[in-house]
Amino acid sequence: MSAESTPEPGIPGEPGIPGEPGTTSGADGSKGPRHRRRRGRRKGLMIAAWTAAGIVVLGGTGVGYLYFKLNGNIKSVNIDQALGTDRPTKADNGSENILVLGSDTRSGANKKLGGGADDGSARSDTAMIIHLYKGHKKASVVSVPRDTLIDRPACTDAKGVAHGAARGVMFNSAYSTGGAACAVKTVESISGVRMDHYLEVDFSGFQKLIDELGGVPVTTTKAIKDPESHLDLKAGTHTLDGEQALGLVRTRHGVGDGSDLGRIQLQQAFIKALVNQVKHVGLFTSGTKLYDLADTATKAVTTDSHLGSLNSLMSFTNGLKGISASNMNMVTMPVLYDPSNPNRVIVSEAKAKQVWAALKNDRPIPKTATTGNATGEAAGVVTSS
């Protein structure tokens, strides 16, 4: 399902797990043991802007038939039209903010990868705010836990349908309620930071991108085994193919405390490995290889309308070439476990304000904002090879 689809609320089962009997949320009245809920189907999809961005830089090949074919692959949604003018002010300091979502649709090729029924729904299973500092030589990436309880603002989806506000709901329900526009509206409401762009990818697209790149090398400092995400890795160095990479960024019970926060730590480590691999692959050495990567990438992503053409996407991604894993700061939005339901988290407001102020002012995120928060206890389990 693309970002233009707008599934309605009221999906059976636990918030965040289409079709599964409710088992967890304090907000929805269900129950479950701390951080260790066994789910018949777990999702968890990482996407970094560089996945699509780094491999769509086409140089001089974007002409004629190839240009029009690749241009036709790109799906886009008009976020600005849906959100109107009641938004945070756009920064004038040369920085940019991109909301990157991984969606968990079960339609098409994603049903086999994600498991579960195709009920026409999807959620933002992973959300990351990528802040590009002035000059686009450095970036900060702020992961937003899907299990965060938030107050969702009223929003209008891309089809013009209005959705009322809701209190104390999971963050990832914003996308299932009103699609990409509602997800952007919610992030801007939480942070007060303007999102300049939007990128989305799904299970199938993610797996194909990794395979087209020839896999991504990582090192695991301990064994990771999780039958539910089909992942079985011994401690050591591996080159993950698309299926293994998807398993790694989906697993939550295989490492750490079994929470979504631990999965985020794995996702962040994988992003750095992915960025290194994108830079390592000789994108300009083989016309065929380059075209295959570009074809896969442009089919995999949904963008905001400003990036919805090949020329715009090329220009944007060219601006990311100077960013390497060594100058990316990966953090998680400061959260605490919800005292009334330890399977959910709540925003640590004072520290989160430090993060948002840093992004607004194009400054580094202070270390004081990232210490003393809830973590998933999976730091260092995966590193770049």
C-alpha positions as CSV (number, residue, x, y, z in Angstrom):
1,M,0.0,0.0,0.0
2,S,1.3,3.4,-0.9
3,A,1.2,6.4,1.3
4,E,-1.8,7.7,-0.6
5,S,-3.9,4.8,0.8
6,T,-5.7,5.8,4.0
7,P,-6.9,2.9,6.1
8,E,-9.4,3.8,8.7
9,P,-9.2,3.2,12.5
10,G,-11.0,0.3,14.1
11,I,-8.7,-2.5,12.7
12,P,-9.2,-5.7,14.6
13,G,-6.5,-6.7,17.1
14,E,-3.8,-5.0,18.9
15,P,-2.8,-1.5,17.8
16,G,0.2,-2.0,15.5
17,I,-0.6,-5.7,14.6
18,P,-3.4,-6.0,12.0
19,G,-5.7,-8.9,12.6
20,E,-4.0,-10.2,15.8
21,P,-6.1,-10.6,18.9
22,G,-5.4,-7.8,21.3
23,T,-2.7,-8.6,23.9
24,T,-0.9,-5.6,25.1
25,S,-2.0,-2.0,25.3
26,G,-2.9,-0.1,28.4
27,A,-4.6,2.4,26.1
28,D,-6.8,-0.3,24.6
29,G,-7.3,-2.4,27.7
30,S,-5.3,-5.4,26.8
31,K,-2.6,-7.2,28.8
32,G,0.9,-8.7,28.4
33,P,4.1,-9.4,30.3
34,R,6.7,-6.8,30.3
35,H,8.7,-6.5,27.1
36,R,8.2,-10.2,26.3
37,R,4.9,-10.5,24.5
38,R,5.0,-13.3,22.1
39,R,3.3,-12.2,18.9
40,G,2.2,-14.5,16.1
41,R,3.4,-11.9,13.7
42,R,5.8,-9.1,14.5
43,K,6.7,-6.3,12.3
44,G,9.4,-3.9,12.4
45,L,10.8,-2.3,9.3
46,M,13.8,-0.1,9.0
47,I,14.3,2.3,6.2
48,A,17.0,4.9,5.8
49,A,16.7,7.7,3.3
50,W,20.1,6.6,2.0
51,T,18.7,3.2,1.0
52,A,16.8,4.9,-1.8
53,A,18.8,8.0,-2.0
54,G,22.4,6.7,-2.4
55,I,21.5,4.3,-5.2
56,V,19.2,6.6,-7.3
57,V,22.1,9.0,-8.2
58,L,22.0,8.3,-12.0
59,G,24.6,10.6,-13.4
60,G,24.2,11.0,-17.1
61,T,21.9,7.9,-17.7
62,G,18.6,9.6,-17.0
63,V,17.7,10.3,-20.6
64,G,15.2,9.0,-23.1
65,Y,13.3,5.8,-22.4
66,L,15.3,5.0,-19.2
67,Y,14.4,8.4,-17.8
68,F,10.7,8.2,-18.4
69,K,10.6,4.6,-17.2
70,L,12.3,5.4,-13.9
71,N,10.4,8.6,-13.6
72,G,7.1,6.6,-13.9
73,N,8.2,4.3,-11.1
74,I,8.0,7.0,-8.5
75,K,4.9,7.2,-6.3
76,S,4.2,10.5,-4.5
77,V,1.7,12.1,-2.1
78,N,1.0,15.8,-1.8
79,I,1.7,16.4,1.9
80,D,1.5,20.1,1.7
81,Q,-2.0,20.2,0.2
82,A,-3.3,17.8,2.9
83,L,-1.6,19.7,5.8
84,G,-2.4,23.3,4.7
85,T,-0.6,26.2,6.3
86,D,-1.0,25.4,10.0
87,R,2.5,23.9,10.4
88,P,5.8,24.8,12.1
89,T,7.8,27.4,10.3
90,K,10.3,26.2,7.7
91,A,13.9,26.6,9.0
92,D,16.0,29.3,7.2
93,N,19.3,28.0,8.4
94,G,20.1,25.7,5.5
95,S,19.0,22.5,7.2
96,E,16.4,20.0,6.1
97,N,14.2,17.4,7.9
98,I,12.9,14.3,6.3
99,L,10.4,11.9,7.9
100,V,11.2,8.4,6.8
101,L,8.6,5.7,7.4
102,G,8.7,1.9,6.9
103,S,5.1,0.6,6.3
104,D,3.9,-2.8,7.2
105,T,1.3,-3.4,4.5
106,R,0.5,-7.0,3.8
107,S,-0.6,-6.5,0.2
108,G,1.1,-8.0,-2.8
109,A,4.6,-9.4,-2.3
110,N,4.5,-8.1,1.3
111,K,2.1,-10.7,2.5
112,K,4.6,-13.5,2.3
113,L,7.3,-11.3,3.9
114,G,5.2,-9.8,6.7
115,G,2.9,-12.6,7.4
116,G,-0.7,-12.2,8.4
117,A,-3.8,-11.3,6.4
118,D,-4.1,-8.6,3.8
119,D,-6.8,-6.5,5.4
120,G,-6.1,-3.4,3.4
121,S,-4.3,-1.7,6.3
122,A,-0.8,-0.6,7.1
123,R,1.0,1.2,9.8
124,S,4.3,3.1,10.1
125,D,6.2,0.3,11.7
126,T,9.4,2.3,11.8
127,A,9.7,6.1,11.9
128,M,12.9,8.2,11.7
129,I,13.4,11.9,11.5
130,I,16.5,12.6,9.5
131,H,18.0,16.1,10.1
132,L,20.5,17.2,7.5
133,Y,22.7,20.0,8.8
134,K,23.6,23.0,6.7
135,G,25.9,21.9,4.0
136,H,24.6,18.3,4.1
137,K,27.9,17.0,5.5
138,K,26.4,15.7,8.8
139,A,23.1,14.3,9.9
140,S,21.3,13.4,13.0
141,V,18.7,10.6,12.9
142,V,16.0,10.5,15.6
143,S,14.0,7.2,15.8
144,V,10.4,7.5,17.1
145,P,9.3,4.3,18.9
146,R,6.1,2.9,17.4
147,D,4.9,2.0,20.9
148,T,5.0,5.6,22.2
149,L,1.7,6.8,23.6
150,I,0.9,10.3,22.2
151,D,-2.0,12.7,21.6
152,R,-2.7,12.5,17.8
153,P,-3.9,15.8,16.3
154,A,-6.8,16.1,14.0
155,C,-5.6,15.6,10.5
156,T,-6.8,15.4,6.9
157,D,-5.5,12.6,4.7
158,A,-4.4,12.8,1.1
159,K,-7.9,12.1,-0.2
160,G,-9.3,15.0,1.8
161,V,-11.0,13.0,4.5
162,A,-10.9,14.6,7.9
163,H,-9.9,12.5,11.0
164,G,-10.6,13.7,14.6
165,A,-7.9,14.0,17.3
166,A,-7.3,11.1,19.7
167,R,-5.6,11.0,23.1
168,G,-3.3,8.4,24.5
169,V,-2.9,6.3,21.3
170,M,0.2,4.6,19.9
171,F,2.3,6.7,17.6
172,N,2.1,4.3,14.7
173,S,-1.7,4.5,14.6
174,A,-1.4,7.9,13.0
175,Y,-0.4,6.4,9.6
176,S,-3.2,3.8,9.8
177,T,-5.7,6.5,10.5
178,G,-4.8,9.1,7.9
179,G,-1.8,7.9,5.9
180,A,1.3,9.8,5.2
181,A,-0.2,13.2,5.8
182,C,-1.5,12.3,9.3
183,A,1.9,10.7,10.2
184,V,3.7,14.0,9.2
185,K,1.1,16.1,11.1
186,T,1.6,14.0,14.2
187,V,5.4,14.2,14.1
188,E,5.2,18.0,13.6
189,S,2.8,18.2,16.5
190,I,5.0,16.2,18.8
191,S,8.3,18.0,17.8
192,G,7.3,21.4,16.6
193,V,9.8,20.8,13.8
194,R,8.8,21.2,10.1
195,M,9.2,18.1,8.0
196,D,10.5,19.2,4.6
197,H,10.3,15.8,2.9
198,Y,8.7,12.4,3.3
199,L,10.0,9.0,2.2
200,E,8.4,5.6,2.6
201,V,9.3,2.0,1.8
202,D,7.6,-1.4,2.5
203,F,8.8,-5.0,3.2
204,S,9.2,-6.1,-0.4
205,G,11.0,-2.9,-1.5
206,F,13.4,-3.1,1.4
207,Q,14.4,-6.7,0.7
208,K,14.9,-6.0,-3.0
209,L,17.0,-3.0,-2.4
210,I,19.4,-4.9,-0.1
211,D,19.6,-7.8,-2.6
212,E,20.4,-5.3,-5.5
213,L,23.2,-3.8,-3.4
214,G,24.7,-7.3,-3.1
215,G,24.0,-7.6,0.6
216,V,25.2,-5.5,3.6
217,P,28.2,-6.6,5.8
218,V,27.6,-6.5,9.5
219,T,29.3,-8.0,12.6
220,T,27.2,-9.5,15.4
221,T,28.9,-9.6,18.8
222,K,26.6,-12.3,20.0
223,A,24.3,-14.9,18.4
224,I,20.8,-13.8,17.3
225,K,18.2,-16.4,16.8
226,D,14.5,-15.5,16.4
227,P,12.3,-18.0,14.6
228,E,9.5,-15.5,14.3
229,S,11.6,-13.2,12.1
230,H,13.4,-16.2,10.5
231,L,16.7,-15.0,11.7
232,D,19.6,-17.3,12.8
233,L,23.0,-15.6,13.0
234,K,26.0,-16.8,14.9
235,A,28.4,-14.3,16.5
236,G,30.7,-13.0,13.8
237,T,30.8,-11.2,10.5
238,H,28.0,-11.7,7.9
239,T,27.0,-10.3,4.6
240,L,23.2,-10.1,5.0
241,D,21.0,-10.6,2.0
242,G,17.6,-9.0,1.7
243,E,15.7,-11.6,3.7
244,Q,18.3,-11.7,6.5
245,A,18.4,-7.9,6.7
246,L,14.7,-7.7,6.9
247,G,14.8,-10.3,9.7
248,L,17.4,-8.3,11.6
249,V,15.5,-5.1,11.5
250,R,12.2,-6.9,12.4
251,T,13.5,-8.9,15.4
252,R,12.7,-7.8,18.9
253,H,12.8,-11.0,20.9
254,G,16.2,-12.2,19.6
255,V,18.3,-9.6,21.5
256,G,18.1,-7.1,24.3
257,D,15.1,-6.8,26.5
258,G,12.6,-7.9,23.8
259,S,11.2,-4.4,23.4
260,D,10.7,-2.2,20.4
261,L,13.5,0.0,21.8
262,G,16.0,-2.9,21.4
263,R,14.9,-3.4,17.8
264,I,15.5,0.3,17.1
265,Q,19.1,-0.1,18.3
266,L,19.6,-2.9,15.8
267,Q,18.0,-0.8,13.1
268,Q,20.3,2.2,13.8
269,A,23.4,0.0,13.6
270,F,22.1,-1.5,10.4
271,I,21.6,1.9,8.9
272,K,25.3,2.8,9.4
273,A,26.3,-0.5,7.8
274,L,24.0,0.2,4.9
275,V,25.4,3.7,4.4
276,N,28.9,2.3,4.3
277,Q,27.8,-0.3,1.7
278,V,26.1,2.2,-0.5
279,K,29.3,4.2,-0.6
280,H,31.4,1.1,-1.1
281,V,29.4,-0.2,-4.1
282,G,30.8,1.2,-7.4
283,L,27.5,2.9,-8.6
284,F,29.2,4.5,-11.6
285,T,31.2,1.5,-12.7
286,S,28.4,-0.5,-14.4
287,G,25.6,1.0,-16.4
288,T,23.5,-2.2,-16.0
289,K,24.1,-2.4,-12.3
290,L,23.3,1.3,-11.9
291,Y,20.1,0.9,-13.8
292,D,19.0,-2.2,-11.9
293,L,19.6,-0.3,-8.6
294,A,17.8,2.8,-9.8
295,D,14.8,0.8,-11.1
296,T,14.4,-1.1,-7.8
297,A,14.8,2.1,-5.7
298,T,12.3,4.2,-7.6
299,K,9.8,1.4,-7.4
300,A,10.4,0.9,-3.7
301,V,9.8,4.4,-2.4
302,T,6.9,6.7,-2.0
303,T,7.9,10.4,-1.7
304,D,6.3,13.7,-1.0
305,S,5.3,15.6,-4.2
306,H,8.4,17.8,-4.1
307,L,10.6,14.7,-4.6
308,G,8.1,13.0,-6.9
309,S,10.0,13.3,-10.1
310,L,13.3,11.8,-11.2
311,N,15.0,15.2,-11.5
312,S,14.0,16.3,-8.1
313,L,15.0,13.0,-6.5
314,M,18.3,13.0,-8.3
315,S,19.0,16.5,-7.1
316,F,18.1,15.7,-3.5
317,T,20.1,12.5,-3.4
318,N,23.2,14.1,-4.9
319,G,23.1,16.4,-1.9
320,L,23.4,13.4,0.4
321,K,26.6,12.0,-1.1
322,G,28.8,13.8,1.4
323,I,27.3,12.1,4.4
324,S,29.0,8.9,5.7
325,A,28.3,6.7,8.7
326,S,31.0,8.4,10.7
327,N,29.2,11.7,10.7
328,M,25.7,10.4,11.4
329,N,24.4,10.7,15.0
330,M,21.8,8.1,15.8
331,V,19.5,8.6,18.7
332,T,16.1,7.6,19.9
333,M,13.4,10.1,20.9
334,P,13.8,10.3,24.7
335,V,11.1,8.0,26.3
336,L,10.3,6.4,29.6
337,Y,8.3,3.2,30.2
338,D,4.7,4.0,30.9
339,P,4.1,3.4,34.7
340,S,0.6,2.1,34.0
341,N,1.7,-0.3,31.2
342,P,5.4,-1.2,30.8
343,N,4.7,-2.5,27.3
344,R,4.3,1.1,26.2
345,V,6.5,4.2,26.4
346,I,5.8,7.9,27.0
347,V,7.8,10.9,25.9
348,S,10.3,12.2,28.4
349,E,9.2,15.8,27.7
350,A,12.1,17.8,29.1
351,K,14.8,15.8,27.3
352,A,12.7,15.6,24.1
353,K,12.5,19.4,24.1
354,Q,16.3,19.5,24.0
355,V,16.3,17.2,20.9
356,W,13.7,19.3,19.1
357,A,15.4,22.6,20.0
358,A,18.7,21.2,18.6
359,L,17.1,20.3,15.3
360,K,15.3,23.6,15.0
361,N,18.5,25.5,15.5
362,D,20.7,23.2,13.4
363,R,22.8,22.3,16.4
364,P,24.2,18.9,17.6
365,I,21.8,17.0,19.9
366,P,23.2,17.4,23.5
367,K,24.3,14.2,25.3
368,T,22.2,15.3,28.3
369,A,19.1,14.6,26.1
370,T,20.1,11.0,25.4
371,T,21.2,9.7,28.8
372,G,18.9,8.2,31.5
373,N,16.2,7.3,29.1
374,A,14.5,3.9,28.5
375,T,16.7,1.7,26.2
376,G,16.3,-1.7,24.6
377,E,19.6,-3.1,26.0
378,A,20.7,-4.1,22.5
379,A,23.4,-1.5,21.9
380,G,26.6,-2.9,20.4
381,V,25.0,-6.2,19.3
382,V,25.4,-5.3,15.7
383,T,28.2,-3.2,14.2
384,S,29.4,-2.2,10.8
385,S,32.0,-4.7,9.5
